[in-house]
Amino acid sequence: MKKLRVFQPVKTTNAPLCGSSVCSIKRIVPGFFMKSLGTVLLFLLMIPYLITFLFGNLKEGGAETTPLSNLEEEAGEGDFYVTNKTVLGVESIPLELYVADRLARSIDDEFEMEALKAQAVLIRSGILFSEMEGGMQGNARNISVEDGDYGSVQVTERIYEAVAETKGVYLTYENMPVNGSYFAVSNGSTRNGEELCLTEYPYLKSVSCSRDFLSPDYASSALYEENEFERIWNQMLSFQITGKEILENEKITMEKSIDDMYIYRDSAGYVLYLEREGKYVSGEQFREVFSVSSASFHILKEETKVIITAEGVGHGLGMSQFAANEMAKEGEDYIKILDYFFQGAAVKKL
């Protein structure tokens, strides 16, 4: 027997409502109703899952929940704000958004999250330190800066996340914000602040960064023709100090360099001063003028060329970002990282 299809025309001999003995009518195939009901029930059961899938990551109003949106929504009356004065005008920025912008400009956002968090805390601490040093009152909630580079780089989701997860956290020493110094790569150790006469920063101690040599930026060099080197050197201003004063600190050493030049180094190997014929130049001044990546450098001479080789990137004070990232890879959290580089300091929250 031929099976009838859904809505298939069939013949009937009794057709009171039709004009002929053959009338085309529609009949539901047995079982269709039950199948349709099952489909409807299945769809109804799936609705909650569809809603969760489509809207589970959305907040009321259709805004996606992100670290950025959290920072924006949490900023309210009573929070700290930064007033940024530039040539373009004055802008009031929630502190945490300003910290995120500074963080994006200061570190590789592909670093481990705990290293990013440590850097965020140092930036926040440095902002508060600068304002306190300038005489900020205890109940002040507005911090003044002049930052023309604000907004010059894209802030990624990971940067916002690091800031959001450390919101309000800053580093203190004896209940005062720490000057959160940091740099890219050490020469194998950080510097001792006392050897740079930075006695007001007792938390800046020399610590080992034994894996910093793994950084692709660890070693660098600069090459100058001898006459060009001499010309630049002669234009540099002399620092008012004597060798005797420098060597009062027994940890400072002196060594002979090229020609009649002498170099004074701290215990971590960074150059404090260079001296030639009674003219003293600081290591940081020399580094900047001669475009050397680090204050840990050596000067060589080959025929008519002067070669300056350097180890590390930056001034060497505070936290080495590369070392912090290596610590984070080994499972250390941002509090332990900060504790390692800033001995005796403690974290607080605004």
C-alpha positions in Angstrom: 0.0 0.0 0.0 1.3 3.4 -0.9 2.0 5.6 2.1 0.3 9.0 2.3 2.6 12.0 2.6 1.9 14.9 4.8 -0.9 17.1 3.3 -1.2 14.5 0.4 -4.5 14.8 -1.6 -6.8 11.7 -1.1 -10.0 10.5 -2.7 -13.4 10.3 -0.9 -16.8 9.1 -2.2 -18.7 11.1 0.4 -18.1 14.8 -0.3 -21.0 16.8 0.9 -18.9 20.0 0.9 -17.4 19.4 -2.5 -18.8 20.0 -6.0 -17.7 16.7 -7.4 -17.1 13.1 -6.4 -13.5 13.8 -6.1 -12.4 16.4 -3.7 -8.9 17.3 -2.6 -8.6 17.4 1.1 -5.7 17.5 3.5 -5.1 15.0 6.2 -2.4 14.9 8.9 -0.2 11.8 8.7 -0.3 9.8 11.9 2.6 10.6 14.2 3.2 14.1 12.8 1.6 15.8 15.8 3.8 13.9 18.3 7.0 14.7 16.3 6.1 18.4 16.2 5.4 18.5 19.9 8.8 16.9 20.6 10.5 19.5 18.5 8.8 22.4 20.2 9.6 21.0 23.7 13.3 20.5 22.7 13.4 24.1 21.5 11.9 25.4 24.7 14.5 23.4 26.7 17.3 24.9 24.6 16.2 28.6 25.2 18.1 29.1 28.5 21.3 27.7 27.0 20.9 30.0 24.0 20.4 33.0 26.2 23.5 32.1 28.3 25.5 31.6 25.2 24.5 34.9 23.5 24.2 37.1 26.5 26.1 35.5 29.3 29.1 37.7 28.8 27.1 40.9 28.5 26.0 43.2 31.3 22.8 45.1 31.6 22.6 47.6 28.8 24.6 45.4 26.4 28.0 46.4 27.6 30.6 43.7 27.6 32.3 43.0 30.9 36.0 43.8 30.6 38.8 45.0 32.9 38.4 48.4 31.2 34.7 48.7 31.8 35.3 47.6 35.4 37.8 50.4 35.9 35.5 53.0 34.3 32.5 51.9 36.4 34.3 51.7 39.7 35.8 55.2 39.3 33.5 57.4 41.3 33.3 60.2 43.8 36.0 59.7 46.5 38.5 58.0 44.2 41.8 59.5 43.1 41.9 61.5 39.9 44.9 62.7 37.8 44.7 66.2 36.3 46.9 66.2 33.3 48.0 69.5 31.9 49.4 69.6 28.4 49.6 72.1 25.6 46.2 70.8 24.4 44.5 71.7 27.7 43.6 70.1 31.0 42.1 66.6 31.4 40.8 64.9 34.5 41.5 61.1 34.4 40.7 58.4 36.9 43.9 57.4 38.6 43.6 53.7 37.5 43.1 54.6 33.9 46.1 56.8 34.0 48.1 54.0 35.6 47.0 51.7 32.8 48.3 54.2 30.2 51.6 54.5 31.9 51.9 50.8 32.3 51.3 50.3 28.6 54.1 52.7 27.8 56.6 51.2 30.2 56.6 47.4 29.8 56.0 44.6 27.2 52.3 43.6 27.7 53.3 40.0 26.8 55.2 39.6 30.1 53.7 37.4 32.8 50.7 38.8 34.5 52.4 38.9 37.9 55.2 41.0 36.5 52.7 43.4 34.9 51.0 43.7 38.3 54.3 44.5 40.0 55.0 47.2 37.5 51.5 48.6 37.9 52.0 48.9 41.7 55.3 50.7 41.2 53.8 53.2 38.7 51.0 53.9 41.2 53.5 54.2 44.0 55.6 56.6 42.0 52.7 58.8 41.2 51.7 59.1 44.8 55.3 59.6 45.9 55.7 62.5 43.5 52.5 64.1 44.7 53.4 63.6 48.4 56.9 65.0 47.8 55.2 68.1 46.2 53.2 68.7 49.3 49.9 66.8 48.7 47.5 67.1 51.6 46.4 63.9 53.4 42.8 64.2 52.1 43.7 65.3 48.6 42.2 63.2 45.8 43.5 65.1 42.8 47.0 64.6 41.5 48.5 67.0 39.1 50.8 65.8 36.3 52.2 67.2 33.0 52.2 64.2 30.7 52.2 65.0 27.0 52.6 61.3 26.1 49.3 60.3 27.7 47.1 58.4 25.2 50.0 57.9 22.7 49.9 54.1 22.8 47.2 51.5 22.7 46.3 50.0 26.0 45.6 46.2 25.7 43.3 44.0 27.7 46.1 42.4 29.6 47.3 45.8 30.8 43.8 46.8 32.0 43.6 43.4 33.7 46.9 43.9 35.6 45.7 47.4 36.8 42.2 46.2 37.7 43.6 43.3 39.8 45.9 45.7 41.8 43.4 48.6 42.0 44.6 51.0 44.6 47.6 48.9 45.7 50.9 50.8 46.2 54.2 50.2 47.9 55.2 52.0 51.1 58.2 52.4 53.3 57.6 53.6 56.8 54.0 54.5 55.8 55.1 56.7 52.9 54.7 55.9 49.2 57.9 54.4 47.6 59.6 56.0 44.7 58.9 53.0 42.5 62.0 53.0 40.3 62.4 50.3 37.6 64.4 49.5 34.5 64.5 47.0 31.7 67.5 44.7 32.2 70.3 44.6 34.8 73.9 43.7 34.3 73.3 40.7 36.7 72.6 42.8 39.8 70.6 45.9 40.7 72.3 48.9 42.3 72.6 50.0 46.0 71.0 53.4 46.4 73.4 54.3 49.3 76.3 54.1 46.9 74.7 56.7 44.8 74.2 58.9 47.9 70.5 58.1 47.7 70.2 57.7 51.5 66.6 58.8 51.4 65.7 55.5 49.6 67.0 52.8 52.0 64.8 50.2 50.3 67.0 50.4 47.2 69.4 47.5 47.9 71.5 45.5 45.4 70.0 42.1 44.6 71.0 39.4 42.2 69.3 39.1 38.8 71.2 36.0 37.6 69.0 35.3 34.6 69.1 38.8 33.0 71.9 37.7 30.7 69.2 35.7 28.9 67.6 38.9 27.7 68.1 39.5 23.9 68.8 43.1 24.9 71.5 42.3 27.5 74.6 43.2 25.4 75.0 46.2 23.2 77.7 48.5 21.9 78.3 51.9 20.4 81.1 52.9 18.0 82.7 56.3 17.6 85.6 57.7 15.7 88.2 58.9 18.1 87.9 62.6 17.1 84.1 62.4 17.4 84.4 60.9 20.9 86.8 63.6 21.9 84.5 66.3 20.6 81.5 65.0 22.5 83.6 64.5 25.7 84.9 68.1 25.6 81.4 69.5 25.3 80.2 67.7 28.5 79.9 69.7 31.7 82.1 68.7 34.6 80.7 67.4 37.8 81.9 69.2 41.0 83.4 66.4 42.9 86.8 64.9 43.6 88.2 61.4 43.5 88.8 61.5 47.2 85.2 62.2 47.9 84.1 59.4 45.7 86.3 56.9 47.3 85.1 57.7 50.8 82.7 54.9 50.2 84.8 51.8 50.5 82.6 49.9 48.1 83.5 52.1 45.2 86.4 51.1 43.1 88.6 52.9 40.5 90.0 51.5 37.4 92.1 52.7 34.4 90.3 53.1 31.1 91.5 54.3 27.7 94.3 56.8 27.6 94.4 58.9 30.7 90.7 58.3 31.7 89.7 56.6 35.0 86.4 55.0 35.8 84.7 54.8 39.3 82.3 51.9 39.7 79.8 50.9 42.4 79.8 47.4 44.0 77.3 46.2 41.3 79.7 47.2 38.4 77.8 50.3 37.2 79.8 53.4 36.4 79.4 56.3 38.9 81.9 58.7 37.4 84.5 59.0 34.7 87.5 61.3 35.3 90.0 62.7 32.8 92.5 65.5 33.4 90.5 66.7 36.4 87.1 66.7 34.7 84.5 64.4 36.3 81.4 63.2 34.4 78.7 61.1 35.9 78.0 57.6 34.5 74.4 58.5 33.8 75.4 61.7 32.0 77.9 59.7 29.9 75.3 57.0 29.1 72.8 59.6 27.9 75.2 61.7 25.8 76.9 58.7 24.1 73.6 56.7 23.6 74.8 53.8 25.7 72.0 51.4 26.9 73.3 51.0 30.4 75.5 52.6 33.0 77.3 49.3 33.3 79.7 49.8 30.4 83.4 49.5 29.3 85.4 51.7 27.0 87.8 50.2 24.5 90.0 51.7 21.8 91.0 50.1 18.6 93.3 52.2 16.4 91.2 55.3 15.6 87.9 54.0 16.9 86.4 54.1 20.4 84.1 51.2 21.3 81.7 51.4 24.3 80.2 48.0 25.3 77.3 47.8 27.8 75.5 45.1 29.8 71.9 45.6 30.5 69.4 48.3 29.7 68.6 51.2 32.1 69.9 52.8 35.2 70.0 49.7 37.4 68.0 51.0 40.3 64.9 49.2 41.7 63.2 46.5 39.8 64.6 44.8 36.8 61.6 44.1 34.6 63.2 41.1 32.9 64.1 39.6 36.3 60.6 40.2 37.6 59.2 38.4 34.6 61.6 35.4 35.2 60.4 35.3 38.8 56.8 35.3 37.6 57.5 32.4 35.3 58.7 30.4 38.3 55.4 31.1 40.1 56.1 34.1 42.3 53.3 36.6 42.7 53.7 40.3 42.4 53.9 40.9 46.2 56.9 38.5 46.5 58.5 40.1 43.4 58.2 43.6 45.0 59.5 42.3 48.3 62.6 41.0 46.6 63.5 44.2 44.9 62.4 46.6 47.6 63.5 45.2 50.9 61.6 46.5 54.0 58.8 47.9 51.9 55.2 46.9 52.3 52.1 47.1 50.2 49.0 49.1 51.1 45.7 50.0 49.4 44.1 53.4 48.9 
